[in-house]
C-alpha cells in the first residue's frame, strides 16, 4: 500500500503520529489543521493497481471574532452598539458567543454568556453615564472555547445630571439670622459624572414666595451657613448636586427656624397717667407678632425722674394674650414728682426698644412737717414764731395754719391761716406767765400736712437749760441703742433739741467725746433711739439738751456697753485676678480693716464667687475662713476661658456687699477632644484623603494652630505616624506613601502653642486600594533528592490585595536552558514538589503571587539536586568603614562563607550595646544575596558590636566573629529640659529653675541651653483678637509673635535669672539643650506674669519698747527701695514669748504702709521676740531677725488656791499657792480676815503682810468658836493684784473627835484633879486633849 496526501507520498516512518496497519489502514493521532487535505491509497499488486481518494477535514477550536467595533448608540441613551465579523468556525458549527466587558479599567467580567451565533452585532444597554467601557468576544463550538478577540477601543458615555439627591440633609438654627445646613453627596452610582458643586434653594415655609439660591462651586464642601435670614422664621431648604451635564434632583424639603431675637418695635398706644400720689397706671397694645422676633416673655414698665436716667423704677408685667389692651402699675414713687415713663417688650435673648417717653406727674398729697420751728422776742403778752418750708412739699403749698392754746386746755385754741410765702408770725393777746402749746402746719390743695408743735411760757424770758440726769441704756442692737433719761431744767421754755455724745472704744483708746446724734422738736420725750452706731464696738454715752437760748452742760456718762454684731458694711478692696495655670486663676484682695469687722474677729472670713463670662455653667463659690488671708487660687476651671470673680466679707451674723467684679482668663492649654466627623477615603493603593470638622469651641482650650493626622496599620505593634497640617483653617489632607491594601486606623488631633490635644475617637478605619502583590517570602527546600525537591514558602509580606493564586516556574540554571515548567496553584498552597529533575544540577525556582490586579513580583531561589547538603559556614567578621557610621545607623559588610551545597536563604544580624548590653536581634530577613546591610534604629553617641549568621535549608551557621566596637555619631538631643519653676524675682526679671534631660536623651556632649521667651497678648484683654486668621493659608507661626533668645554656654547650670523684661506683661518661656550637632526640641511653654515680685529684703532697724505691762511698741523702717519690688501694702508682725515660740506665736497684720504698731493684751513682765515682714501685691517678703523686748511689771493675778488645815475651835492654818501670772517680781502677800457676823457686837478686821520670800502659809489664832470667817489674799509686785476669797468655820471639822464626857473635878488644898471619859474618836486615834479655863 502507498498513501499520498495532496499527491505527495506520506513519510510514515519518520512521523511518529502516523501509523500504517498491515491491512493498509492509515492511523493519524493528535490531528491538527496541518493534517487537512486529500488522501489517496494506492494498491500495487501483481494482479493490478488501484487507488481511492478521500478528503480529511479536522474539527478544531473556532478562531477569534474579527474587527470588533464599539460605538455610542444613536437611538438610545446609555447604550453602546457592538459589531464584529464572523470568524472561522473550526469546521464545526458555532454554538454561541461570549461577550466580556471592562468598566473603567476594572477586571473583565462576563456581560452576555450566550450571544446568537448568527449575530454580528449587539446593543449593550443600561450602562452608567460618564464611565468608560471596553469589550471583547470569543466564539464557542462543540470542540470548546476559542480565543478572545482584540479589545475594542475604550468608549466613554457622556455625563448626565445626577439622578439622586444629596443624602442626609440636616439643618439647624445657629443664630437669630442664620441656619447651618449639612449634607452628604448623592450615591456614587447616581452621580453620573464628576460632581462640580451644589445648589441650595430656600424660602419662607408655608408662604407663596419665590426661592433664593446659593451656589457652592466646590464639590468637597458639604455644609453651608445661610445668613442674613429673618429672625425667628421657619424656612424650607432643599439641596441638589450638579456636574458638567447639569443640575440633579433636589432633596426632599427640610424645615428649620432661625433662633429668637429681640423685639424691634416698642409696644403701641402707650398711655401713662397718675392714679394717686405714688402710683402711675400704664396701658398699651402688644407689638405686631412679626416684630417680636421670638416668644413674647412680657413687658417692662419703666419710670425715672428727668435728671436721673440711671435710677429707674421698673416693674415686669406678664404677657396677656386674651386682651388687646394691657394694663399695669408702677407704685412706690415720690409724691407730686415728674417722671418720664416708657414700656418695652422683651424675649428670652433680651429687651426690645422702649416706647417714646411720656412725662407724667404723680398727684398732690398733704405736705410734710415744716422745718426749724423757733421762738424769739418773748414778751409777757406776745412772742414771734418762725419756721422754714417743709422739705417734702408733696404739692403746691397753698399756705400755713398756725394755732396756739394754753397748755392742755384745748378750749382756748386760736387758729390762723397764713399765705404760702409767710414764714414767721407774731402771736399776741397772751396771758403773762402762762405756758402755751404752739402748732404750725403747711397746707396744699389736698389738706393740712404734719403738725410741728412746741411749748413756750409767755412773759418769762428763757434761760440756759440744765443737764439731763439718770441715763439708762436698753434695746442694744448692732447699730442702735435706746437711751432713757430724766430731762434737766428746761430754762422756762420748751426743749427744741436733744444731743447725744459718745466715747468710742475701750478704755485708753477714745478719750474725746463726739456728737453722734440729735433729736429736734420732741420736747416731751423721755427716751430716744441713737442710730448709726458701729456694730460690735464699745460706747459710753452722755446727753445735753438745747432750748431757744443754747446748750446745757453734759450729763454724767452712762455705763460702757458693746453694740451687737452685724454683717460687714464694706467689700474687700484692691481686687485683682491673674492667670495661674490652664485650669486656675490667682485671686487677691485687701482684707477688711479691723474696725470694719462689725463682729467677733474670730468669725470673720471671705466668700469668693466665680462664673464664666459667657454665662455658661453654674456660679461656684469658695469660703476662706482666715480674716487676714488675702489670696486664693481658684482651681478646676475650664482652659482658655474668661471668668468673672467677686469677693465678700462675712462674720457670724451674715455677709457684706460684693466687691467690684474682676475678669481673668485661664491659660491656654491643649484641646481636650479631637476634631469631629473624621472621615478617610482611599484614593489609590498608597494614598487616602482624610477630612474632619472643627473641634467644639468649648474643647479647643486655646488658639488652634494646626492639626496632626495620626495613622497606623490596624493591629500592628508599630509606632503611629504623624502627618502635620499647619494653619487652623485646613480641614483635609492627602496621606501618601501608605502601604497597599492595608487597613489603617486614622485619628486627627489639633494642637495649640502649648502642645498636642487629644486625638479624635474612635479611630476611623479605611483600607488603601489593592495592587499587584510583592514577592512571596521565606522560600525553603526542606526535602531535596537527586530527582525531586519539595519547597515551602510564606505569603508576600505586602500582599497588596487578596491573593488569588501562586505560579511556580522552574528550569535548569544555565544560559542555554530555555524551556521552563509552569504550575499555577491555589491561594492556600504553601508547598510544592517538583519531580523529574536531573541529579546534581542547579535549578532556579521562581514563585509569584496574583491579586485581581495581576501577577506580582517574583521571588527566586536556587537549589542543587544533591543529597550531600550541609549547614552553611559562618560569614567573615563584619566590618564597618568610618564614613558609613551615622548617628542612628551603620553600614555593615561581610564575606559569605561556604553554603554547604544548599544555597543561603537569608542572613540574621545581631547587635550589642556596650558596655553591658545583651545580644539583640536586629533583622532576621537580610537578603540571601546581600553582603552588606544598613543597621538602623541605633542610639546616637552609643558604642555597639555586631555579628552575622547565615541560614540555608538545612539550618543556621555559627555566628560570625564579633565586629570591632564602634560608636555612633552624636545627634541633636531628643528631649527638652524640664522647667521646674519660673518665679518673679524683681519687677523686671524672673528666676528659671530646670532639670536637664537624662544623658541618653542628649545624644552627645551637652554644650549649653537656650531660653526662648516672648510677650503674650491676652493678659488684660477682654477677648483674644486673632490676627491674620481670615487668611486661610496663614501658617501658625504668623499667628504668634517671635521669640527672643538667650544662649547659656554652661551645661552645668540649673537656674538662671532672665532680666530686662517689660513690667506688667505676661511672658511665655521655653527651653532647649544643644550639643555639637544641633538643638533639641523646645520644652512645653511656661507662663509667668512680670511686674510683681515679693519684697526681697526684710524691714530694717526693728526696735521693741516695753511701754506698759500689757503692751509693746514696735517700730521699724521699710526694706531698701530697690528690694521693695512694688508698693509696700502692709506689714506682718510676728511675736511670741521667748522660749515658747511654737505655743505662743501670733501674727498681727497691718494693712497700711506704716512704720510702727502697738502690740496689746500681752502678759506682764514677759520677754517677747518680735519679727517683721513687709508684703506687696505679689506676696510676703522675708522676716527680719527676731528682736527682743520685755513688757513692764503689772499687778499679779490672784493667788491660785486657798487651803485650810489643822482647824480647831480658835485657830486654823491657812496656805495658798503663788499667782499663775506673777507679771513681775513678787514682793509679798496681804492676808485680810474678818468674821462674817459681828462677835459680841464687834467686827474686827485683821490685816497681815507676808514677805515674798516667806513660806506660803500662816497660823491664825485667837478666833471665836463656831464662827465663820472670810479670808482674802492678794499678791503684790509694785502694786497689789486681785483677791482670792475663801470662808472657814471654827470648831470641829469633819472627822474630828466628839466631845469628852462631862469632867469630874476633885479639889485639893492647892490643886484640882480633872477626870473625864473619852468621847467618839472620829476618823483617827485621839492625839491630844485641850483644857480651857476661865474665872467663874
BELRA-V331999 format. One line per field, one symbol per residue. ss: DSSP state (H for helix, E for strand, L for the rest). burial: + if it has 16 or more other C-alpha atoms within 10 Angstrom, else -. Layout:
ss->???
burial->???
//
This chain:
ss->LEEEELLEELLLLLLLLEEELLLLLEEELLLLHHHLEEEEEEEEELLEEEEEEEEELLLLLLLLLEEEEEEELLLLLLLEEEEEELLLLLLLLLLEEEEEEEELLLLLEEEEEEEELLLLEEEELLLLLLLEEEEEEEEELLLLELLLLLLLLLEELLLLLLLLLLEEEEEEEEELLEEEEEEELLLHHHLLLLEEEEEEEEEELLLLLLLEEEEELLLLLLEEEELLLLLLLEEEEEEEEEELLEELLLLLLEEEELLLLLLLLLLEEEEEEELLLLLEEEEEELLLHHHHLLLLLEEEEEEELLLLLLLEEEEEELLLLLLLEEEEEELLLLLLLEEEEEEEEEELLEELLLLLLEEEELLLLLLLLLEEEEEELLLLLLEEEEEELLLLLLLLLLEEEEEEEELLLHHHLEEEEEELLLLEEEELLLLLLLEEEEEEEEEELLEELLLEEEEEELLLLLLLLLLLEEEEEELLLLLLEEEEEELLLLLLELLLEEEEEEEELLLLLLLLLEEEEEEELLLLLLEEEELLLLLLLEEEEEEEEELLLLELLLLLLLLLEELLLLLLLLLLEEEEEEEEELLEEEEEEELLLHHHLLLLHHHLEEEEEEEELLLLLLLEEEEELLLLLLEEEELLLLLLLEEEEEEEEELLLLELLLLLLEEEELLLLLLLLLLLLLEEEEEELLEEEEELLLLLHHHHLLLLLEEEEEEEELLLLLLLEEEEEELLLLLEEEELLLLLLLEEEEEEEEEELLEELLLLLLLEEEELLLLLLLLLEEEEEEEELLLLEEEEEELLLLLLLLLLEEEEEEEELLLLLLLLEEEEEELLLLEEEELLLLLLLEEEEEEEEEELLEELLLEEEEEELLLLLLLLLLLLLLELLHHHELLLLEEEELLLLLLLLLLEEEEEEEEEELLLLLEEEEEEEEELLLLEEEELLLLLLLEEEEEEEEEELLLELLLLLLLLLEELLLLLLLLLLEEEEEEEEELLEEEEEEELLLHHHHLLLEEEEEEEEEEELLLLLLLLLLLLLLLLLLLHHHHLLLLEEEEELLLLLLEEEELLLLLLEEEEEEEEEEELLLELLLLLLEEEEELLLLLLLLLEEEEEEELLLLLEEEEEELLLHHHLLLLLLEEEEEEEELLLHHHHLEEEEELLLLLEEEELLLLLLLEEEEEEEEEELLEEEEELLLEEEELLLLLLLLELLEEEELLLLLLEEEEELLELLLLLLLLEEEEEEEELLLELLELLLEEEEEELLLLLEEEELLLLLLLEEEEEEEEELLLEEEEEEEEEELLLLLLLLLLLLLLEEEELLLLEEEELLLLLLLLLLLLLLLLLLLLL
burial->+-+-+----+-+-----+--------------------++++--------------+-++++++++-++++++----+++++++-+++++-+-++++++++++-----------+-+---+--+---++++++++++++++---++-+++++-++++++++++++++-+++++++++++++++-++---++++++++++++++++----------+-----++--+--+++++++++++++++++-+++++--+++++++++++++++-+++++-++++++++++++---+++++++++++++++-------++-++--------++++++-+++++++++++++++---+++++-+--++++++++++++-+++--++++++-+++-++-++++++++++++++++----------+-+--++--+--+--+-++++++++++-+-++-++++++++++++-++++++-+-+--++++++++++-+++++++++++++++++++-----------+++-+++---++++--+++++++++++++++++-++-++-++-+++++++++++++--++++++++++++++++++---++++++--++++++++++----------++-++++++-+--+++++++++++++++++-+++++--+++++++++++++++-+++++-+++++-+++-++---++++++++++++++++-------+--+++++++++-+--++++++++++++++++++++++++-+++++++++++++++-+++--+++-++-+++-++-++++++-+++++++++-------------+------+--++---+++++++++++--++++++++++++--++++++++++++----++++++++++-++++++++++++++++++--------+---+-+---++-+--+++++++++++++++++-++-++-++--++++++++++++++--+++++++++-+++-++---+++++++++++++++--+++--------+----+++--++-------+---------+--+---+++++++++++-+-++++++++++++++++++++++-+++++-+++++++++-++---++++-+++++++++++----------+++----++-+--+++++++++++++++++++++++--+++++++++++++--+-+--++++++-+-+-++-++++-+-++++++++--------------+-+-----+----++--++++++++++++-++-+++--+++++---++---------------------------------------
//
